[in-house]
Amino acid sequence: MNGVVHFELPVDDLARARAFYSTFGWNLQDWPMPDGSTYVGIHTTPIDEKTRLPLEVGAINGGML
């Protein structure tokens, strides 16, 4: 079985969710979407800037929408 490689958190209040999850030390980045909405990328662990993959084996990153 393949491991989890990404997660998404659906939220109703993006500002509130951003404030809450940032308390965990997560790096949150706004990614504009073609439809004008914003997808928030979540890095819970450092990444390799070339591959965008987590540096720590078994770590995962995700996003909020």
PyMOL Python script that loads the backbone (N, CA, C, O; Angstrom):
from pymol import cmd

cmd.read_pdbstr("""\
ATOM      1  N   MET A   1       0.848  -1.175   0.000  1.00  0.00           N
ATOM      2  CA  MET A   1       0.000   0.000   0.000  1.00  0.00           C
ATOM      3  C   MET A   1       0.895   1.241   0.000  1.00  0.00           C
ATOM      4  O   MET A   1       1.904   1.290   0.705  1.00  0.00           O
ATOM      5  N   ASN A   2       0.522   2.220  -0.782  1.00  0.00           N
ATOM      6  CA  ASN A   2       1.268   3.479  -0.828  1.00  0.00           C
ATOM      7  C   ASN A   2       0.966   4.318   0.407  1.00  0.00           C
ATOM      8  O   ASN A   2      -0.136   4.263   0.954  1.00  0.00           O
ATOM      9  N   GLY A   3       1.953   5.093   0.838  1.00  0.00           N
ATOM     10  CA  GLY A   3       1.779   5.974   1.986  1.00  0.00           C
ATOM     11  C   GLY A   3       1.082   7.272   1.609  1.00  0.00           C
ATOM     12  O   GLY A   3       0.950   7.593   0.428  1.00  0.00           O
ATOM     13  N   VAL A   4       0.644   8.003   2.599  1.00  0.00           N
ATOM     14  CA  VAL A   4       0.032   9.317   2.388  1.00  0.00           C
ATOM     15  C   VAL A   4       1.112  10.275   1.908  1.00  0.00           C
ATOM     16  O   VAL A   4       2.200  10.323   2.482  1.00  0.00           O
ATOM     17  N   VAL A   5       0.817  11.045   0.849  1.00  0.00           N
ATOM     18  CA  VAL A   5       1.809  11.976   0.310  1.00  0.00           C
ATOM     19  C   VAL A   5       1.337  13.424   0.326  1.00  0.00           C
ATOM     20  O   VAL A   5       2.126  14.326   0.046  1.00  0.00           O
ATOM     21  N   HIS A   6       0.062  13.669   0.649  1.00  0.00           N
ATOM     22  CA  HIS A   6      -0.487  15.026   0.622  1.00  0.00           C
ATOM     23  C   HIS A   6      -1.778  15.015   1.432  1.00  0.00           C
ATOM     24  O   HIS A   6      -2.466  13.996   1.495  1.00  0.00           O
ATOM     25  N   PHE A   7      -2.108  16.146   2.050  1.00  0.00           N
ATOM     26  CA  PHE A   7      -3.390  16.273   2.733  1.00  0.00           C
ATOM     27  C   PHE A   7      -3.998  17.617   2.389  1.00  0.00           C
ATOM     28  O   PHE A   7      -3.282  18.556   2.043  1.00  0.00           O
ATOM     29  N   GLU A   8      -5.332  17.715   2.482  1.00  0.00           N
ATOM     30  CA  GLU A   8      -6.035  18.981   2.282  1.00  0.00           C
ATOM     31  C   GLU A   8      -7.027  19.169   3.416  1.00  0.00           C
ATOM     32  O   GLU A   8      -7.681  18.224   3.859  1.00  0.00           O
ATOM     33  N   LEU A   9      -7.126  20.415   3.879  1.00  0.00           N
ATOM     34  CA  LEU A   9      -8.040  20.778   4.955  1.00  0.00           C
ATOM     35  C   LEU A   9      -9.084  21.744   4.404  1.00  0.00           C
ATOM     36  O   LEU A   9      -8.749  22.898   4.136  1.00  0.00           O
ATOM     37  N   PRO A  10     -10.339  21.320   4.223  1.00  0.00           N
ATOM     38  CA  PRO A  10     -11.366  22.267   3.803  1.00  0.00           C
ATOM     39  C   PRO A  10     -11.717  23.181   4.986  1.00  0.00           C
ATOM     40  O   PRO A  10     -11.932  22.703   6.099  1.00  0.00           O
ATOM     41  N   VAL A  11     -11.772  24.480   4.741  1.00  0.00           N
ATOM     42  CA  VAL A  11     -12.064  25.434   5.811  1.00  0.00           C
ATOM     43  C   VAL A  11     -13.120  26.429   5.354  1.00  0.00           C
ATOM     44  O   VAL A  11     -13.221  26.739   4.166  1.00  0.00           O
ATOM     45  N   ASP A  12     -13.912  26.930   6.309  1.00  0.00           N
ATOM     46  CA  ASP A  12     -14.917  27.956   6.024  1.00  0.00           C
ATOM     47  C   ASP A  12     -14.370  29.359   6.249  1.00  0.00           C
ATOM     48  O   ASP A  12     -14.792  30.305   5.585  1.00  0.00           O
ATOM     49  N   ASP A  13     -13.439  29.496   7.178  1.00  0.00           N
ATOM     50  CA  ASP A  13     -12.867  30.797   7.522  1.00  0.00           C
ATOM     51  C   ASP A  13     -11.348  30.690   7.385  1.00  0.00           C
ATOM     52  O   ASP A  13     -10.659  30.246   8.303  1.00  0.00           O
ATOM     53  N   LEU A  14     -10.840  31.101   6.228  1.00  0.00           N
ATOM     54  CA  LEU A  14      -9.421  30.931   5.922  1.00  0.00           C
ATOM     55  C   LEU A  14      -8.526  31.688   6.899  1.00  0.00           C
ATOM     56  O   LEU A  14      -7.496  31.163   7.323  1.00  0.00           O
ATOM     57  N   ALA A  15      -8.901  32.907   7.259  1.00  0.00           N
ATOM     58  CA  ALA A  15      -8.079  33.697   8.182  1.00  0.00           C
ATOM     59  C   ALA A  15      -7.989  33.015   9.550  1.00  0.00           C
ATOM     60  O   ALA A  15      -6.919  32.961  10.156  1.00  0.00           O
ATOM     61  N   ARG A  16      -9.108  32.503  10.021  1.00  0.00           N
ATOM     62  CA  ARG A  16      -9.121  31.818  11.325  1.00  0.00           C
ATOM     63  C   ARG A  16      -8.295  30.528  11.270  1.00  0.00           C
ATOM     64  O   ARG A  16      -7.527  30.235  12.186  1.00  0.00           O
ATOM     65  N   ALA A  17      -8.459  29.769  10.196  1.00  0.00           N
ATOM     66  CA  ALA A  17      -7.698  28.520  10.042  1.00  0.00           C
ATOM     67  C   ALA A  17      -6.207  28.813   9.934  1.00  0.00           C
ATOM     68  O   ALA A  17      -5.384  28.103  10.512  1.00  0.00           O
ATOM     69  N   ARG A  18      -5.866  29.862   9.191  1.00  0.00           N
ATOM     70  CA  ARG A  18      -4.457  30.243   9.042  1.00  0.00           C
ATOM     71  C   ARG A  18      -3.853  30.569  10.417  1.00  0.00           C
ATOM     72  O   ARG A  18      -2.747  30.127  10.728  1.00  0.00           O
ATOM     73  N   ALA A  19      -4.564  31.327  11.224  1.00  0.00           N
ATOM     74  CA  ALA A  19      -4.069  31.690  12.558  1.00  0.00           C
ATOM     75  C   ALA A  19      -3.911  30.445  13.432  1.00  0.00           C
ATOM     76  O   ALA A  19      -2.916  30.299  14.142  1.00  0.00           O
ATOM     77  N   PHE A  20      -4.896  29.553  13.375  1.00  0.00           N
ATOM     78  CA  PHE A  20      -4.842  28.344  14.198  1.00  0.00           C
ATOM     79  C   PHE A  20      -3.675  27.447  13.799  1.00  0.00           C
ATOM     80  O   PHE A  20      -2.870  27.069  14.651  1.00  0.00           O
ATOM     81  N   TYR A  21      -3.570  27.101  12.518  1.00  0.00           N
ATOM     82  CA  TYR A  21      -2.540  26.150  12.086  1.00  0.00           C
ATOM     83  C   TYR A  21      -1.134  26.740  12.130  1.00  0.00           C
ATOM     84  O   TYR A  21      -0.158  25.994  12.223  1.00  0.00           O
ATOM     85  N   SER A  22      -1.015  28.045  12.065  1.00  0.00           N
ATOM     86  CA  SER A  22       0.320  28.643  12.161  1.00  0.00           C
ATOM     87  C   SER A  22       0.908  28.470  13.567  1.00  0.00           C
ATOM     88  O   SER A  22       2.123  28.548  13.745  1.00  0.00           O
ATOM     89  N   THR A  23       0.041  28.233  14.568  1.00  0.00           N
ATOM     90  CA  THR A  23       0.555  28.009  15.923  1.00  0.00           C
ATOM     91  C   THR A  23       1.362  26.711  16.021  1.00  0.00           C
ATOM     92  O   THR A  23       2.122  26.524  16.971  1.00  0.00           O
ATOM     93  N   PHE A  24       1.199  25.820  15.045  1.00  0.00           N
ATOM     94  CA  PHE A  24       1.981  24.579  15.002  1.00  0.00           C
ATOM     95  C   PHE A  24       3.336  24.786  14.335  1.00  0.00           C
ATOM     96  O   PHE A  24       4.127  23.850  14.224  1.00  0.00           O
ATOM     97  N   GLY A  25       3.602  26.015  13.891  1.00  0.00           N
ATOM     98  CA  GLY A  25       4.857  26.292  13.211  1.00  0.00           C
ATOM     99  C   GLY A  25       4.838  25.927  11.737  1.00  0.00           C
ATOM    100  O   GLY A  25       5.887  25.859  11.097  1.00  0.00           O
ATOM    101  N   TRP A  26       3.643  25.692  11.195  1.00  0.00           N
ATOM    102  CA  TRP A  26       3.526  25.347   9.784  1.00  0.00           C
ATOM    103  C   TRP A  26       3.752  26.582   8.927  1.00  0.00           C
ATOM    104  O   TRP A  26       3.316  27.674   9.290  1.00  0.00           O
ATOM    105  N   ASN A  27       4.424  26.423   7.803  1.00  0.00           N
ATOM    106  CA  ASN A  27       4.652  27.503   6.848  1.00  0.00           C
ATOM    107  C   ASN A  27       3.490  27.505   5.860  1.00  0.00           C
ATOM    108  O   ASN A  27       3.309  26.543   5.115  1.00  0.00           O
ATOM    109  N   LEU A  28       2.702  28.583   5.849  1.00  0.00           N
ATOM    110  CA  LEU A  28       1.526  28.686   4.985  1.00  0.00           C
ATOM    111  C   LEU A  28       1.811  29.664   3.855  1.00  0.00           C
ATOM    112  O   LEU A  28       2.241  30.792   4.095  1.00  0.00           O
ATOM    113  N   GLN A  29       1.570  29.226   2.617  1.00  0.00           N
ATOM    114  CA  GLN A  29       1.845  30.054   1.445  1.00  0.00           C
ATOM    115  C   GLN A  29       0.604  30.157   0.572  1.00  0.00           C
ATOM    116  O   GLN A  29      -0.025  29.146   0.260  1.00  0.00           O
ATOM    117  N   ASP A  30       0.248  31.389   0.172  1.00  0.00           N
ATOM    118  CA  ASP A  30      -0.884  31.597  -0.738  1.00  0.00           C
ATOM    119  C   ASP A  30      -0.487  31.262  -2.162  1.00  0.00           C
ATOM    120  O   ASP A  30       0.539  31.726  -2.660  1.00  0.00           O
ATOM    121  N   TRP A  31      -1.306  30.452  -2.811  1.00  0.00           N
ATOM    122  CA  TRP A  31      -1.110  30.110  -4.215  1.00  0.00           C
ATOM    123  C   TRP A  31      -2.366  30.534  -4.965  1.00  0.00           C
ATOM    124  O   TRP A  31      -3.400  29.882  -4.823  1.00  0.00           O
ATOM    125  N   PRO A  32      -2.314  31.613  -5.767  1.00  0.00           N
ATOM    126  CA  PRO A  32      -3.487  32.049  -6.527  1.00  0.00           C
ATOM    127  C   PRO A  32      -3.929  30.962  -7.511  1.00  0.00           C
ATOM    128  O   PRO A  32      -3.100  30.316  -8.151  1.00  0.00           O
ATOM    129  N   MET A  33      -5.239  30.772  -7.621  1.00  0.00           N
ATOM    130  CA  MET A  33      -5.801  29.776  -8.528  1.00  0.00           C
ATOM    131  C   MET A  33      -6.408  30.475  -9.745  1.00  0.00           C
ATOM    132  O   MET A  33      -6.771  31.648  -9.661  1.00  0.00           O
ATOM    133  N   PRO A  34      -6.522  29.774 -10.872  1.00  0.00           N
ATOM    134  CA  PRO A  34      -7.052  30.389 -12.098  1.00  0.00           C
ATOM    135  C   PRO A  34      -8.456  30.973 -11.943  1.00  0.00           C
ATOM    136  O   PRO A  34      -8.808  31.925 -12.640  1.00  0.00           O
ATOM    137  N   ASP A  35      -9.266  30.410 -11.034  1.00  0.00           N
ATOM    138  CA  ASP A  35     -10.632  30.911 -10.859  1.00  0.00           C
ATOM    139  C   ASP A  35     -10.712  32.121  -9.930  1.00  0.00           C
ATOM    140  O   ASP A  35     -11.806  32.600  -9.632  1.00  0.00           O
ATOM    141  N   GLY A  36      -9.565  32.619  -9.470  1.00  0.00           N
ATOM    142  CA  GLY A  36      -9.537  33.782  -8.590  1.00  0.00           C
ATOM    143  C   GLY A  36      -9.504  33.437  -7.110  1.00  0.00           C
ATOM    144  O   GLY A  36      -9.301  34.322  -6.279  1.00  0.00           O
ATOM    145  N   SER A  37      -9.699  32.175  -6.766  1.00  0.00           N
ATOM    146  CA  SER A  37      -9.634  31.767  -5.363  1.00  0.00           C
ATOM    147  C   SER A  37      -8.175  31.604  -4.940  1.00  0.00           C
ATOM    148  O   SER A  37      -7.261  31.710  -5.757  1.00  0.00           O
ATOM    149  N   THR A  38      -7.982  31.351  -3.675  1.00  0.00           N
ATOM    150  CA  THR A  38      -6.635  31.157  -3.139  1.00  0.00           C
ATOM    151  C   THR A  38      -6.530  29.776  -2.520  1.00  0.00           C
ATOM    152  O   THR A  38      -7.357  29.394  -1.692  1.00  0.00           O
ATOM    153  N   TYR A  39      -5.526  29.039  -2.917  1.00  0.00           N
ATOM    154  CA  TYR A  39      -5.194  27.757  -2.295  1.00  0.00           C
ATOM    155  C   TYR A  39      -4.019  28.041  -1.374  1.00  0.00           C
ATOM    156  O   TYR A  39      -3.050  28.680  -1.783  1.00  0.00           O
ATOM    157  N   VAL A  40      -4.097  27.578  -0.150  1.00  0.00           N
ATOM    158  CA  VAL A  40      -3.020  27.813   0.805  1.00  0.00           C
ATOM    159  C   VAL A  40      -2.192  26.536   0.929  1.00  0.00           C
ATOM    160  O   VAL A  40      -2.660  25.524   1.451  1.00  0.00           O
ATOM    161  N   GLY A  41      -0.967  26.602   0.447  1.00  0.00           N
ATOM    162  CA  GLY A  41      -0.050  25.481   0.588  1.00  0.00           C
ATOM    163  C   GLY A  41       0.466  25.421   2.009  1.00  0.00           C
ATOM    164  O   GLY A  41       0.797  26.448   2.602  1.00  0.00           O
ATOM    165  N   ILE A  42       0.536  24.221   2.554  1.00  0.00           N
ATOM    166  CA  ILE A  42       0.985  24.031   3.928  1.00  0.00           C
ATOM    167  C   ILE A  42       2.249  23.191   3.926  1.00  0.00           C
ATOM    168  O   ILE A  42       2.253  22.055   3.450  1.00  0.00           O
ATOM    169  N   HIS A  43       3.311  23.755   4.458  1.00  0.00           N
ATOM    170  CA  HIS A  43       4.541  22.991   4.654  1.00  0.00           C
ATOM    171  C   HIS A  43       4.680  22.734   6.144  1.00  0.00           C
ATOM    172  O   HIS A  43       4.919  23.652   6.928  1.00  0.00           O
ATOM    173  N   THR A  44       4.528  21.477   6.521  1.00  0.00           N
ATOM    174  CA  THR A  44       4.661  21.086   7.922  1.00  0.00           C
ATOM    175  C   THR A  44       6.095  20.705   8.247  1.00  0.00           C
ATOM    176  O   THR A  44       6.446  20.500   9.409  1.00  0.00           O
ATOM    177  N   THR A  45       6.915  20.612   7.218  1.00  0.00           N
ATOM    178  CA  THR A  45       8.299  20.175   7.345  1.00  0.00           C
ATOM    179  C   THR A  45       9.116  20.838   6.238  1.00  0.00           C
ATOM    180  O   THR A  45       8.549  21.163   5.194  1.00  0.00           O
ATOM    181  N   PRO A  46      10.402  21.051   6.413  1.00  0.00           N
ATOM    182  CA  PRO A  46      11.216  21.657   5.354  1.00  0.00           C
ATOM    183  C   PRO A  46      11.180  20.825   4.064  1.00  0.00           C
ATOM    184  O   PRO A  46      11.040  19.602   4.096  1.00  0.00           O
ATOM    185  N   ILE A  47      11.310  21.526   2.931  1.00  0.00           N
ATOM    186  CA  ILE A  47      11.267  20.860   1.630  1.00  0.00           C
ATOM    187  C   ILE A  47      12.548  21.106   0.838  1.00  0.00           C
ATOM    188  O   ILE A  47      13.287  22.054   1.100  1.00  0.00           O
ATOM    189  N   ASP A  48      12.788  20.246  -0.121  1.00  0.00           N
ATOM    190  CA  ASP A  48      13.854  20.438  -1.096  1.00  0.00           C
ATOM    191  C   ASP A  48      13.325  21.448  -2.116  1.00  0.00           C
ATOM    192  O   ASP A  48      12.298  21.193  -2.745  1.00  0.00           O
ATOM    193  N   GLU A  49      13.986  22.569  -2.292  1.00  0.00           N
ATOM    194  CA  GLU A  49      13.493  23.627  -3.175  1.00  0.00           C
ATOM    195  C   GLU A  49      13.422  23.195  -4.641  1.00  0.00           C
ATOM    196  O   GLU A  49      12.628  23.751  -5.400  1.00  0.00           O
ATOM    197  N   LYS A  50      14.227  22.225  -5.052  1.00  0.00           N
ATOM    198  CA  LYS A  50      14.176  21.745  -6.443  1.00  0.00           C
ATOM    199  C   LYS A  50      13.009  20.793  -6.666  1.00  0.00           C
ATOM    200  O   LYS A  50      12.258  20.943  -7.629  1.00  0.00           O
ATOM    201  N   THR A  51      12.857  19.826  -5.789  1.00  0.00           N
ATOM    202  CA  THR A  51      11.829  18.797  -5.984  1.00  0.00           C
ATOM    203  C   THR A  51      10.510  19.147  -5.311  1.00  0.00           C
ATOM    204  O   THR A  51       9.476  18.570  -5.648  1.00  0.00           O
ATOM    205  N   ARG A  52      10.530  20.084  -4.363  1.00  0.00           N
ATOM    206  CA  ARG A  52       9.368  20.470  -3.552  1.00  0.00           C
ATOM    207  C   ARG A  52       8.911  19.336  -2.637  1.00  0.00           C
ATOM    208  O   ARG A  52       7.813  19.398  -2.083  1.00  0.00           O
ATOM    209  N   LEU A  53       9.733  18.308  -2.472  1.00  0.00           N
ATOM    210  CA  LEU A  53       9.403  17.181  -1.608  1.00  0.00           C
ATOM    211  C   LEU A  53       9.981  17.395  -0.210  1.00  0.00           C
ATOM    212  O   LEU A  53      11.010  18.053  -0.057  1.00  0.00           O
ATOM    213  N   PRO A  54       9.316  16.834   0.822  1.00  0.00           N
ATOM    214  CA  PRO A  54       9.845  16.952   2.184  1.00  0.00           C
ATOM    215  C   PRO A  54      11.238  16.352   2.301  1.00  0.00           C
ATOM    216  O   PRO A  54      11.541  15.334   1.679  1.00  0.00           O
ATOM    217  N   LEU A  55      12.083  16.990   3.104  1.00  0.00           N
ATOM    218  CA  LEU A  55      13.431  16.483   3.344  1.00  0.00           C
ATOM    219  C   LEU A  55      13.423  15.296   4.305  1.00  0.00           C
ATOM    220  O   LEU A  55      14.285  14.421   4.222  1.00  0.00           O
ATOM    221  N   GLU A  56      12.464  15.267   5.205  1.00  0.00           N
ATOM    222  CA  GLU A  56      12.381  14.203   6.209  1.00  0.00           C
ATOM    223  C   GLU A  56      11.565  13.032   5.666  1.00  0.00           C
ATOM    224  O   GLU A  56      10.433  13.217   5.219  1.00  0.00           O
ATOM    225  N   VAL A  57      12.128  11.848   5.704  1.00  0.00           N
ATOM    226  CA  VAL A  57      11.434  10.651   5.236  1.00  0.00           C
ATOM    227  C   VAL A  57      10.168  10.436   6.058  1.00  0.00           C
ATOM    228  O   VAL A  57      10.207  10.455   7.289  1.00  0.00           O
ATOM    229  N   GLY A  58       9.049  10.231   5.372  1.00  0.00           N
ATOM    230  CA  GLY A  58       7.780   9.988   6.043  1.00  0.00           C
ATOM    231  C   GLY A  58       6.977  11.238   6.341  1.00  0.00           C
ATOM    232  O   GLY A  58       5.817  11.131   6.739  1.00  0.00           O
ATOM    233  N   ALA A  59       7.553  12.426   6.164  1.00  0.00           N
ATOM    234  CA  ALA A  59       6.837  13.682   6.419  1.00  0.00           C
ATOM    235  C   ALA A  59       5.938  13.999   5.228  1.00  0.00           C
ATOM    236  O   ALA A  59       6.238  13.608   4.100  1.00  0.00           O
ATOM    237  N   ILE A  60       4.839  14.705   5.475  1.00  0.00           N
ATOM    238  CA  ILE A  60       3.939  15.104   4.395  1.00  0.00           C
ATOM    239  C   ILE A  60       3.590  16.577   4.530  1.00  0.00           C
ATOM    240  O   ILE A  60       3.650  17.143   5.621  1.00  0.00           O
ATOM    241  N   ASN A  61       3.228  17.185   3.426  1.00  0.00           N
ATOM    242  CA  ASN A  61       2.742  18.557   3.376  1.00  0.00           C
ATOM    243  C   ASN A  61       1.369  18.544   2.730  1.00  0.00           C
ATOM    244  O   ASN A  61       0.931  17.509   2.228  1.00  0.00           O
ATOM    245  N   GLY A  62       0.687  19.679   2.736  1.00  0.00           N
ATOM    246  CA  GLY A  62      -0.657  19.708   2.185  1.00  0.00           C
ATOM    247  C   GLY A  62      -1.128  21.100   1.872  1.00  0.00           C
ATOM    248  O   GLY A  62      -0.341  21.963   1.483  1.00  0.00           O
ATOM    249  N   GLY A  63      -2.440  21.323   2.044  1.00  0.00           N
ATOM    250  CA  GLY A  63      -3.003  22.619   1.733  1.00  0.00           C
ATOM    251  C   GLY A  63      -4.370  22.831   2.355  1.00  0.00           C
ATOM    252  O   GLY A  63      -4.983  21.902   2.880  1.00  0.00           O
ATOM    253  N   MET A  64      -4.841  24.085   2.286  1.00  0.00           N
ATOM    254  CA  MET A  64      -6.180  24.464   2.747  1.00  0.00           C
ATOM    255  C   MET A  64      -6.933  25.043   1.575  1.00  0.00           C
ATOM    256  O   MET A  64      -6.372  25.780   0.764  1.00  0.00           O
ATOM    257  N   LEU A  65      -8.206  24.709   1.488  1.00  0.00           N
ATOM    258  CA  LEU A  65      -9.037  25.290   0.453  1.00  0.00           C
ATOM    259  C   LEU A  65     -10.397  25.604   0.995  1.00  0.00           C
ATOM    260  O   LEU A  65     -11.252  26.107   0.265  1.00  0.00           O
TER     261      LEU A  65
END
""", "prot")
cmd.dss("prot")
cmd.show_as("cartoon", "prot")
cmd.util.cbc("prot")
cmd.orient("prot")
